[in-house]
Amino acid sequence: MGAAIRDLTDAIHPHPTLSETLGAAAEVQLGTATDLYRPKRKK
């Protein structure tokens, strides 16, 4: 398909499917995920 990570995050993903999981993983990679808990790093 030749899709970039940004293409995966911009696509609409039906719920619950494998494509939704790929979209969420792409958002995590780009650092734009808003629906996943990420604990604060200790300094």
PDBQT receptor file of N, H, CA, C and O in Angstrom, charges set to zero:
ATOM      1  N   MET A   1       0.826  -1.183   0.000  1.00  0.00    +0.000 N 
ATOM      2  CA  MET A   1       0.000   0.000   0.000  1.00  0.00    +0.000 C 
ATOM      3  C   MET A   1       0.871   1.248   0.000  1.00  0.00    +0.000 C 
ATOM      4  O   MET A   1       0.495   2.254  -0.602  1.00  0.00    +0.000 OA
ATOM      5  N   GLY A   2       2.006   1.210   0.649  1.00  0.00    +0.000 N 
ATOM      6  H   GLY A   2       2.311   0.393   1.138  1.00  0.00    +0.000 HD
ATOM      7  CA  GLY A   2       2.891   2.367   0.655  1.00  0.00    +0.000 C 
ATOM      8  C   GLY A   2       2.444   3.480   1.577  1.00  0.00    +0.000 C 
ATOM      9  O   GLY A   2       2.812   4.637   1.370  1.00  0.00    +0.000 OA
ATOM     10  N   ALA A   3       1.650   3.153   2.603  1.00  0.00    +0.000 N 
ATOM     11  H   ALA A   3       1.352   2.213   2.771  1.00  0.00    +0.000 HD
ATOM     12  CA  ALA A   3       1.150   4.174   3.526  1.00  0.00    +0.000 C 
ATOM     13  C   ALA A   3       2.216   4.550   4.546  1.00  0.00    +0.000 C 
ATOM     14  O   ALA A   3       2.968   3.701   5.025  1.00  0.00    +0.000 OA
ATOM     15  N   ALA A   4       2.264   5.823   4.865  1.00  0.00    +0.000 N 
ATOM     16  H   ALA A   4       1.653   6.513   4.477  1.00  0.00    +0.000 HD
ATOM     17  CA  ALA A   4       3.143   6.308   5.923  1.00  0.00    +0.000 C 
ATOM     18  C   ALA A   4       2.397   6.232   7.252  1.00  0.00    +0.000 C 
ATOM     19  O   ALA A   4       1.182   6.033   7.276  1.00  0.00    +0.000 OA
ATOM     20  N   ILE A   5       3.121   6.389   8.350  1.00  0.00    +0.000 N 
ATOM     21  H   ILE A   5       4.107   6.551   8.331  1.00  0.00    +0.000 HD
ATOM     22  CA  ILE A   5       2.489   6.355   9.674  1.00  0.00    +0.000 C 
ATOM     23  C   ILE A   5       1.405   7.416   9.769  1.00  0.00    +0.000 C 
ATOM     24  O   ILE A   5       0.341   7.162  10.333  1.00  0.00    +0.000 OA
ATOM     25  N   ARG A   6       1.658   8.597   9.227  1.00  0.00    +0.000 N 
ATOM     26  H   ARG A   6       2.522   8.803   8.768  1.00  0.00    +0.000 HD
ATOM     27  CA  ARG A   6       0.675   9.686   9.274  1.00  0.00    +0.000 C 
ATOM     28  C   ARG A   6      -0.604   9.274   8.542  1.00  0.00    +0.000 C 
ATOM     29  O   ARG A   6      -1.698   9.633   8.976  1.00  0.00    +0.000 OA
ATOM     30  N   ASP A   7      -0.487   8.532   7.447  1.00  0.00    +0.000 N 
ATOM     31  H   ASP A   7       0.402   8.240   7.094  1.00  0.00    +0.000 HD
ATOM     32  CA  ASP A   7      -1.671   8.062   6.717  1.00  0.00    +0.000 C 
ATOM     33  C   ASP A   7      -2.524   7.153   7.600  1.00  0.00    +0.000 C 
ATOM     34  O   ASP A   7      -3.752   7.214   7.549  1.00  0.00    +0.000 OA
ATOM     35  N   LEU A   8      -1.886   6.319   8.401  1.00  0.00    +0.000 N 
ATOM     36  H   LEU A   8      -0.888   6.270   8.442  1.00  0.00    +0.000 HD
ATOM     37  CA  LEU A   8      -2.630   5.418   9.288  1.00  0.00    +0.000 C 
ATOM     38  C   LEU A   8      -3.375   6.185  10.373  1.00  0.00    +0.000 C 
ATOM     39  O   LEU A   8      -4.486   5.807  10.746  1.00  0.00    +0.000 OA
ATOM     40  N   THR A   9      -2.778   7.257  10.880  1.00  0.00    +0.000 N 
ATOM     41  H   THR A   9      -1.876   7.565  10.576  1.00  0.00    +0.000 HD
ATOM     42  CA  THR A   9      -3.434   8.015  11.943  1.00  0.00    +0.000 C 
ATOM     43  C   THR A   9      -4.589   8.862  11.408  1.00  0.00    +0.000 C 
ATOM     44  O   THR A   9      -5.546   9.131  12.133  1.00  0.00    +0.000 OA
ATOM     45  N   ASP A  10      -4.505   9.281  10.153  1.00  0.00    +0.000 N 
ATOM     46  H   ASP A  10      -3.727   9.063   9.564  1.00  0.00    +0.000 HD
ATOM     47  CA  ASP A  10      -5.548  10.129   9.577  1.00  0.00    +0.000 C 
ATOM     48  C   ASP A  10      -6.751   9.343   9.058  1.00  0.00    +0.000 C 
ATOM     49  O   ASP A  10      -7.803   9.929   8.799  1.00  0.00    +0.000 OA
ATOM     50  N   ALA A  11      -6.613   8.041   8.906  1.00  0.00    +0.000 N 
ATOM     51  H   ALA A  11      -5.758   7.565   9.117  1.00  0.00    +0.000 HD
ATOM     52  CA  ALA A  11      -7.704   7.218   8.389  1.00  0.00    +0.000 C 
ATOM     53  C   ALA A  11      -8.756   6.975   9.479  1.00  0.00    +0.000 C 
ATOM     54  O   ALA A  11      -8.453   7.049  10.670  1.00  0.00    +0.000 OA
ATOM     55  N   ILE A  12      -9.982   6.687   9.063  1.00  0.00    +0.000 N 
ATOM     56  H   ILE A  12     -10.228   6.627   8.095  1.00  0.00    +0.000 HD
ATOM     57  CA  ILE A  12     -11.052   6.351  10.001  1.00  0.00    +0.000 C 
ATOM     58  C   ILE A  12     -11.044   4.842  10.195  1.00  0.00    +0.000 C 
ATOM     59  O   ILE A  12     -11.093   4.083   9.227  1.00  0.00    +0.000 OA
ATOM     60  N   HIS A  13     -10.983   4.409  11.460  1.00  0.00    +0.000 N 
ATOM     61  H   HIS A  13     -10.944   5.025  12.246  1.00  0.00    +0.000 HD
ATOM     62  CA  HIS A  13     -10.883   2.983  11.769  1.00  0.00    +0.000 C 
ATOM     63  C   HIS A  13     -12.151   2.513  12.479  1.00  0.00    +0.000 C 
ATOM     64  O   HIS A  13     -12.499   3.049  13.531  1.00  0.00    +0.000 OA
ATOM     65  N   PRO A  14     -12.847   1.517  11.921  1.00  0.00    +0.000 N 
ATOM     66  CA  PRO A  14     -14.042   0.988  12.589  1.00  0.00    +0.000 C 
ATOM     67  C   PRO A  14     -13.676   0.297  13.899  1.00  0.00    +0.000 C 
ATOM     68  O   PRO A  14     -12.554  -0.182  14.064  1.00  0.00    +0.000 OA
ATOM     69  N   HIS A  15     -14.620   0.249  14.822  1.00  0.00    +0.000 N 
ATOM     70  H   HIS A  15     -15.532   0.638  14.688  1.00  0.00    +0.000 HD
ATOM     71  CA  HIS A  15     -14.371  -0.297  16.155  1.00  0.00    +0.000 C 
ATOM     72  C   HIS A  15     -15.137  -1.586  16.344  1.00  0.00    +0.000 C 
ATOM     73  O   HIS A  15     -16.277  -1.641  15.883  1.00  0.00    +0.000 OA
ATOM     74  N   PRO A  16     -14.647  -2.591  16.952  1.00  0.00    +0.000 N 
ATOM     75  CA  PRO A  16     -13.252  -2.933  17.242  1.00  0.00    +0.000 C 
ATOM     76  C   PRO A  16     -12.690  -3.817  16.132  1.00  0.00    +0.000 C 
ATOM     77  O   PRO A  16     -13.254  -4.868  15.831  1.00  0.00    +0.000 OA
ATOM     78  N   THR A  17     -11.616  -3.410  15.541  1.00  0.00    +0.000 N 
ATOM     79  H   THR A  17     -11.157  -2.556  15.785  1.00  0.00    +0.000 HD
ATOM     80  CA  THR A  17     -11.005  -4.179  14.466  1.00  0.00    +0.000 C 
ATOM     81  C   THR A  17      -9.491  -4.088  14.546  1.00  0.00    +0.000 C 
ATOM     82  O   THR A  17      -8.942  -3.304  15.321  1.00  0.00    +0.000 OA
ATOM     83  N   LEU A  18      -8.829  -4.891  13.744  1.00  0.00    +0.000 N 
ATOM     84  H   LEU A  18      -9.275  -5.528  13.115  1.00  0.00    +0.000 HD
ATOM     85  CA  LEU A  18      -7.378  -4.848  13.675  1.00  0.00    +0.000 C 
ATOM     86  C   LEU A  18      -6.906  -3.506  13.140  1.00  0.00    +0.000 C 
ATOM     87  O   LEU A  18      -5.876  -2.993  13.578  1.00  0.00    +0.000 OA
ATOM     88  N   SER A  19      -7.648  -2.928  12.194  1.00  0.00    +0.000 N 
ATOM     89  H   SER A  19      -8.485  -3.344  11.838  1.00  0.00    +0.000 HD
ATOM     90  CA  SER A  19      -7.224  -1.638  11.644  1.00  0.00    +0.000 C 
ATOM     91  C   SER A  19      -7.253  -0.541  12.706  1.00  0.00    +0.000 C 
ATOM     92  O   SER A  19      -6.440   0.382  12.665  1.00  0.00    +0.000 OA
ATOM     93  N   GLU A  20      -8.177  -0.635  13.648  1.00  0.00    +0.000 N 
ATOM     94  H   GLU A  20      -8.838  -1.385  13.681  1.00  0.00    +0.000 HD
ATOM     95  CA  GLU A  20      -8.210   0.330  14.750  1.00  0.00    +0.000 C 
ATOM     96  C   GLU A  20      -6.951   0.192  15.610  1.00  0.00    +0.000 C 
ATOM     97  O   GLU A  20      -6.388   1.188  16.064  1.00  0.00    +0.000 OA
ATOM     98  N   THR A  21      -6.521  -1.037  15.827  1.00  0.00    +0.000 N 
ATOM     99  H   THR A  21      -6.978  -1.846  15.459  1.00  0.00    +0.000 HD
ATOM    100  CA  THR A  21      -5.299  -1.280  16.596  1.00  0.00    +0.000 C 
ATOM    101  C   THR A  21      -4.090  -0.701  15.875  1.00  0.00    +0.000 C 
ATOM    102  O   THR A  21      -3.216  -0.111  16.511  1.00  0.00    +0.000 OA
ATOM    103  N   LEU A  22      -4.027  -0.860  14.556  1.00  0.00    +0.000 N 
ATOM    104  H   LEU A  22      -4.737  -1.339  14.039  1.00  0.00    +0.000 HD
ATOM    105  CA  LEU A  22      -2.914  -0.299  13.790  1.00  0.00    +0.000 C 
ATOM    106  C   LEU A  22      -2.924   1.230  13.850  1.00  0.00    +0.000 C 
ATOM    107  O   LEU A  22      -1.870   1.858  13.947  1.00  0.00    +0.000 OA
ATOM    108  N   GLY A  23      -4.111   1.821  13.792  1.00  0.00    +0.000 N 
ATOM    109  H   GLY A  23      -4.967   1.310  13.713  1.00  0.00    +0.000 HD
ATOM    110  CA  GLY A  23      -4.210   3.279  13.897  1.00  0.00    +0.000 C 
ATOM    111  C   GLY A  23      -3.746   3.774  15.255  1.00  0.00    +0.000 C 
ATOM    112  O   GLY A  23      -3.056   4.790  15.345  1.00  0.00    +0.000 OA
ATOM    113  N   ALA A  24      -4.120   3.062  16.316  1.00  0.00    +0.000 N 
ATOM    114  H   ALA A  24      -4.680   2.237  16.243  1.00  0.00    +0.000 HD
ATOM    115  CA  ALA A  24      -3.686   3.451  17.663  1.00  0.00    +0.000 C 
ATOM    116  C   ALA A  24      -2.179   3.305  17.806  1.00  0.00    +0.000 C 
ATOM    117  O   ALA A  24      -1.529   4.152  18.419  1.00  0.00    +0.000 OA
ATOM    118  N   ALA A  25      -1.623   2.245  17.249  1.00  0.00    +0.000 N 
ATOM    119  H   ALA A  25      -2.151   1.557  16.751  1.00  0.00    +0.000 HD
ATOM    120  CA  ALA A  25      -0.169   2.051  17.308  1.00  0.00    +0.000 C 
ATOM    121  C   ALA A  25       0.564   3.152  16.557  1.00  0.00    +0.000 C 
ATOM    122  O   ALA A  25       1.621   3.604  16.996  1.00  0.00    +0.000 OA
ATOM    123  N   ALA A  26       0.012   3.586  15.431  1.00  0.00    +0.000 N 
ATOM    124  H   ALA A  26      -0.847   3.219  15.074  1.00  0.00    +0.000 HD
ATOM    125  CA  ALA A  26       0.621   4.678  14.675  1.00  0.00    +0.000 C 
ATOM    126  C   ALA A  26       0.580   5.973  15.479  1.00  0.00    +0.000 C 
ATOM    127  O   ALA A  26       1.541   6.741  15.461  1.00  0.00    +0.000 OA
ATOM    128  N   GLU A  27      -0.528   6.224  16.187  1.00  0.00    +0.000 N 
ATOM    129  H   GLU A  27      -1.309   5.600  16.202  1.00  0.00    +0.000 HD
ATOM    130  CA  GLU A  27      -0.622   7.423  17.024  1.00  0.00    +0.000 C 
ATOM    131  C   GLU A  27       0.394   7.383  18.160  1.00  0.00    +0.000 C 
ATOM    132  O   GLU A  27       0.980   8.410  18.501  1.00  0.00    +0.000 OA
ATOM    133  N   VAL A  28       0.608   6.213  18.746  1.00  0.00    +0.000 N 
ATOM    134  H   VAL A  28       0.132   5.378  18.469  1.00  0.00    +0.000 HD
ATOM    135  CA  VAL A  28       1.615   6.075  19.804  1.00  0.00    +0.000 C 
ATOM    136  C   VAL A  28       2.992   6.385  19.231  1.00  0.00    +0.000 C 
ATOM    137  O   VAL A  28       3.777   7.092  19.864  1.00  0.00    +0.000 OA
ATOM    138  N   GLN A  29       3.296   5.871  18.049  1.00  0.00    +0.000 N 
ATOM    139  H   GLN A  29       2.659   5.297  17.535  1.00  0.00    +0.000 HD
ATOM    140  CA  GLN A  29       4.600   6.109  17.418  1.00  0.00    +0.000 C 
ATOM    141  C   GLN A  29       4.830   7.597  17.173  1.00  0.00    +0.000 C 
ATOM    142  O   GLN A  29       5.942   8.090  17.364  1.00  0.00    +0.000 OA
ATOM    143  N   LEU A  30       3.791   8.316  16.755  1.00  0.00    +0.000 N 
ATOM    144  H   LEU A  30       2.888   7.915  16.601  1.00  0.00    +0.000 HD
ATOM    145  CA  LEU A  30       3.923   9.748  16.481  1.00  0.00    +0.000 C 
ATOM    146  C   LEU A  30       3.821  10.600  17.743  1.00  0.00    +0.000 C 
ATOM    147  O   LEU A  30       4.130  11.791  17.723  1.00  0.00    +0.000 OA
ATOM    148  N   GLY A  31       3.383   9.980  18.845  1.00  0.00    +0.000 N 
ATOM    149  H   GLY A  31       3.132   9.012  18.862  1.00  0.00    +0.000 HD
ATOM    150  CA  GLY A  31       3.229  10.738  20.084  1.00  0.00    +0.000 C 
ATOM    151  C   GLY A  31       1.955  11.551  20.131  1.00  0.00    +0.000 C 
ATOM    152  O   GLY A  31       1.874  12.514  20.894  1.00  0.00    +0.000 OA
ATOM    153  N   THR A  32       0.940  11.190  19.327  1.00  0.00    +0.000 N 
ATOM    154  H   THR A  32       1.006  10.408  18.708  1.00  0.00    +0.000 HD
ATOM    155  CA  THR A  32      -0.305  11.950  19.298  1.00  0.00    +0.000 C 
ATOM    156  C   THR A  32      -1.480  11.195  19.905  1.00  0.00    +0.000 C 
ATOM    157  O   THR A  32      -2.618  11.654  19.813  1.00  0.00    +0.000 OA
ATOM    158  N   ALA A  33      -1.224  10.049  20.522  1.00  0.00    +0.000 N 
ATOM    159  H   ALA A  33      -0.299   9.676  20.597  1.00  0.00    +0.000 HD
ATOM    160  CA  ALA A  33      -2.303   9.247  21.108  1.00  0.00    +0.000 C 
ATOM    161  C   ALA A  33      -2.904   9.977  22.298  1.00  0.00    +0.000 C 
ATOM    162  O   ALA A  33      -2.184  10.415  23.196  1.00  0.00    +0.000 OA
ATOM    163  N   THR A  34      -4.235  10.109  22.303  1.00  0.00    +0.000 N 
ATOM    164  H   THR A  34      -4.820   9.754  21.573  1.00  0.00    +0.000 HD
ATOM    165  CA  THR A  34      -4.918  10.807  23.396  1.00  0.00    +0.000 C 
ATOM    166  C   THR A  34      -5.757   9.867  24.250  1.00  0.00    +0.000 C 
ATOM    167  O   THR A  34      -6.239  10.266  25.309  1.00  0.00    +0.000 OA
ATOM    168  N   ASP A  35      -5.940   8.628  23.810  1.00  0.00    +0.000 N 
ATOM    169  H   ASP A  35      -5.548   8.303  22.949  1.00  0.00    +0.000 HD
ATOM    170  CA  ASP A  35      -6.814   7.721  24.550  1.00  0.00    +0.000 C 
ATOM    171  C   ASP A  35      -6.063   6.587  25.244  1.00  0.00    +0.000 C 
ATOM    172  O   ASP A  35      -6.676   5.605  25.662  1.00  0.00    +0.000 OA
ATOM    173  N   LEU A  36      -4.749   6.714  25.369  1.00  0.00    +0.000 N 
ATOM    174  H   LEU A  36      -4.251   7.512  25.029  1.00  0.00    +0.000 HD
ATOM    175  CA  LEU A  36      -3.946   5.708  26.057  1.00  0.00    +0.000 C 
ATOM    176  C   LEU A  36      -3.253   6.339  27.255  1.00  0.00    +0.000 C 
ATOM    177  O   LEU A  36      -2.752   7.461  27.174  1.00  0.00    +0.000 OA
ATOM    178  N   TYR A  37      -3.229   5.617  28.359  1.00  0.00    +0.000 N 
ATOM    179  H   TYR A  37      -3.636   4.706  28.425  1.00  0.00    +0.000 HD
ATOM    180  CA  TYR A  37      -2.564   6.111  29.570  1.00  0.00    +0.000 C 
ATOM    181  C   TYR A  37      -1.060   5.974  29.418  1.00  0.00    +0.000 C 
ATOM    182  O   TYR A  37      -0.549   4.893  29.124  1.00  0.00    +0.000 OA
ATOM    183  N   ARG A  38      -0.366   7.067  29.619  1.00  0.00    +0.000 N 
ATOM    184  H   ARG A  38      -0.781   7.944  29.858  1.00  0.00    +0.000 HD
ATOM    185  CA  ARG A  38       1.106   7.059  29.614  1.00  0.00    +0.000 C 
ATOM    186  C   ARG A  38       1.582   7.666  30.912  1.00  0.00    +0.000 C 
ATOM    187  O   ARG A  38       1.449   8.874  31.109  1.00  0.00    +0.000 OA
ATOM    188  N   PRO A  39       2.141   6.853  31.816  1.00  0.00    +0.000 N 
ATOM    189  CA  PRO A  39       2.609   7.397  33.096  1.00  0.00    +0.000 C 
ATOM    190  C   PRO A  39       3.733   8.407  32.882  1.00  0.00    +0.000 C 
ATOM    191  O   PRO A  39       4.489   8.325  31.914  1.00  0.00    +0.000 OA
ATOM    192  N   LYS A  40       3.823   9.354  33.803  1.00  0.00    +0.000 N 
ATOM    193  H   LYS A  40       3.209   9.420  34.589  1.00  0.00    +0.000 HD
ATOM    194  CA  LYS A  40       4.884  10.360  33.716  1.00  0.00    +0.000 C 
ATOM    195  C   LYS A  40       6.218   9.698  34.010  1.00  0.00    +0.000 C 
ATOM    196  O   LYS A  40       6.321   8.795  34.840  1.00  0.00    +0.000 OA
ATOM    197  N   ARG A  41       7.229  10.168  33.310  1.00  0.00    +0.000 N 
ATOM    198  H   ARG A  41       7.145  10.902  32.635  1.00  0.00    +0.000 HD
ATOM    199  CA  ARG A  41       8.596   9.660  33.532  1.00  0.00    +0.000 C 
ATOM    200  C   ARG A  41       9.163  10.259  34.795  1.00  0.00    +0.000 C 
ATOM    201  O   ARG A  41       8.914  11.422  35.114  1.00  0.00    +0.000 OA
ATOM    202  N   LYS A  42       9.924   9.460  35.509  1.00  0.00    +0.000 N 
ATOM    203  H   LYS A  42      10.127   8.516  35.250  1.00  0.00    +0.000 HD
ATOM    204  CA  LYS A  42      10.616   9.970  36.696  1.00  0.00    +0.000 C 
ATOM    205  C   LYS A  42      11.880  10.679  36.242  1.00  0.00    +0.000 C 
ATOM    206  O   LYS A  42      12.590  10.214  35.351  1.00  0.00    +0.000 OA
ATOM    207  N   LYS A  43      12.144  11.809  36.874  1.00  0.00    +0.000 N 
ATOM    208  H   LYS A  43      11.568  12.187  37.598  1.00  0.00    +0.000 HD
ATOM    209  CA  LYS A  43      13.328  12.607  36.501  1.00  0.00    +0.000 C 
ATOM    210  C   LYS A  43      14.535  12.200  37.283  1.00  0.00    +0.000 C 
ATOM    211  O   LYS A  43      15.611  12.767  37.096  1.00  0.00    +0.000 OA
TER     212      LYS A  43
